[in-house]
Amino acid sequence: MKYYDKLIFELSVPGRTGYSLPEDRYPAAEAVPAALSREAPLPLPEVSEPDVVRHYTNLSQMNFGVDTGFYPLGSCTMKYNPKVNEEIAAMPGFLGLHPLQPAETVQGALEVYEGLEKALCEITGMSAFTLNPCAGAHGELTGLMIMRRFHMLTGHPQRTKVIVPDSAHGTNPASAAVCGLEVVEVKSLPDGRVDVDALKELLDESVAGMMMTNPNTLGLFESRVGEIADLVHEAGGLMYYDGANLNPLLGVARPGDMGFDIMHINLHKTFSTPHGGGGPGSGPVGVAHGLEDLLPTPRVERCEEGILKVKGRAGKPKCRHEEGEHHCCCGGRCKLSAGEVSAFTGNFGVMLKAYAYILSLGKEGIARAGRLAVLNANYIKECLKDVYKLPIEGVCKHEFVFDGLVNDGAREGVAGATTLDVAKRLLDFGFHAPTIYFPLLFHQAIMIEPTETESKETLDAFIEVMRRIAYEAAEDPNILHDAPHTTPVSRPDETAAARNPVLSWRPVSLVVCRGA
Ligand SMILES: *Cc1c(COP(=O)(O)O)cnc(C)c1O
């Protein structure tokens, strides 16, 4: 451990301060009534300014991010996010806006909303989008609320069954359950694609719809998607597209053209907003022609006079019926809308970054990004498939899945190296681990998604390290069992760490470390 890996409380020395304020200008706060003041001073660390600066700077460097290294996390699209987008989102004219400002004073911001909505329609082939939902899973919930609303309005409240492939992202069944729908799983065939015959068995009067990702979570294109959409539609259901990872489709194919009715996108994956650590994100939801009025309110709309307005906003007079007539501020839309899903119109800063990204890449650039993401994934797969088991051969899209090592080094008295061991060992070489043990279809899943923003040199370096790890496993798996050897924490008890995380330094320990 380096000296400065010590926490700031451990560096505390009684009486040391990191600041000095002129006492005549800042008198002691005598005005605080006794009832409100602390009984004992707060046990803050007593340290100098350099200690504080080093503490926070070192802490910031203990984290791994896409700005510090290659991050091949499958089903997550950790692409590099151009810094210019951050600068645009931080421009004072945008930053200082208030959602309750009169529409006339925020026409530029509303134009960003409108422009991004149009761009997403163009990219996906949907008819309209709401940008209000704040995350991918939030978009799923919104989309399913629209699906449910559709069946209610068309007189089919009994349609509550949502079909989800066994390879689906965990949020899909979770969102359906939260929406009060019943989740039914459809199996995949050995080639990793939906079993259409098994799907047929599930289609009946109770089907609300089907949720799909294409390419699916294994990075494989569902070549029978058109047929699947026809079957679900014939059964009276709607098709939901999980577009969290839209990278592979960019400029090549559109969910709207594949027969999907409702979809969400993760702006914080595909459209260049940093993610991880819990937000802020944005999960716009798009709908096909005919479902526009079911989108949640408020909606940004251009009025006849050419002015952009936010319609159906919370706090404004809502629907009221007078003498048999319906009055409201959104032209009757709130009668049909699936409801409100966020405060105002969502996370505007994320929209700005996405819009800046789309405009700076342009049509050609967007299509190139998608193709490069696919090329990079196939390059890594082909370079490693002799040492890592590739359960499903063939061209992948933006990501692919290995099923552990070809030779895990297992021998008399020595356990073989697992996928967890490989992932941990990668940390020693400065790479983030891929997604592991997901999807659940394979026992030793290693899911790799390189994205388009990595150079061939970075991909080659990663391949070299992955090959070296495979060699180490074959020679002596024990090297991997103890990895990582170079990180501040090696192998925490992951279950305990997730259930009882210790997120702050406890003052109790201060007492202990001072020996008081
Ligand atoms: C990331 C992801 C989601 C969920 O997105 P969040 O913003 O984390 O809620 C849903 N589906 C897929 C396929 C994803 O990769």
The ligand as an SDF file (V2000), in Angstrom:
LIG
                    3D

 15 15  0  0  0  0  0  0  0  0999 V2000
  -28.2670   -1.1280  -19.9840 C   0  0  0  0  0  0  0  0  0  0  0  0
  -29.4130   -1.8610  -20.5150 C   0  0  0  0  0  0  0  0  0  0  0  0
  -30.7080   -1.6220  -20.0190 C   0  0  0  0  0  0  0  0  0  0  0  0
  -31.0090   -0.7350  -18.8200 C   0  0  0  0  0  0  0  0  0  0  0  0
  -30.5950    0.5960  -18.9250 O   0  0  0  0  0  0  0  0  0  0  0  0
  -30.4440    1.4960  -17.6110 P   0  0  0  0  0  0  0  0  0  0  0  0
  -30.2350    2.8910  -18.0970 O   0  0  0  0  0  0  0  0  0  0  0  0
  -29.2880    0.9570  -16.8530 O   0  0  0  0  0  0  0  0  0  0  0  0
  -31.7110    1.3760  -16.8180 O   0  0  0  0  0  0  0  0  0  0  0  0
  -31.7500   -2.3050  -20.6080 C   0  0  0  0  0  0  0  0  0  0  0  0
  -31.5420   -3.1880  -21.6010 N   0  0  0  0  0  0  0  0  0  0  0  0
  -30.3100   -3.4460  -22.0970 C   0  0  0  0  0  0  0  0  0  0  0  0
  -30.1490   -4.4340  -23.2120 C   0  0  0  0  0  0  0  0  0  0  0  0
  -29.2000   -2.8010  -21.5650 C   0  0  0  0  0  0  0  0  0  0  0  0
  -27.9880   -3.0760  -22.0280 O   0  0  0  0  0  0  0  0  0  0  0  0
  1  2  1  0
  2  3  1  0
  2 14  2  0
  3  4  1  0
  3 10  2  0
  4  5  1  0
  5  6  1  0
  6  7  2  0
  6  8  1  0
  6  9  1  0
 10 11  1  0
 11 12  2  0
 12 13  1  0
 12 14  1  0
 14 15  1  0
M  END
$$$$
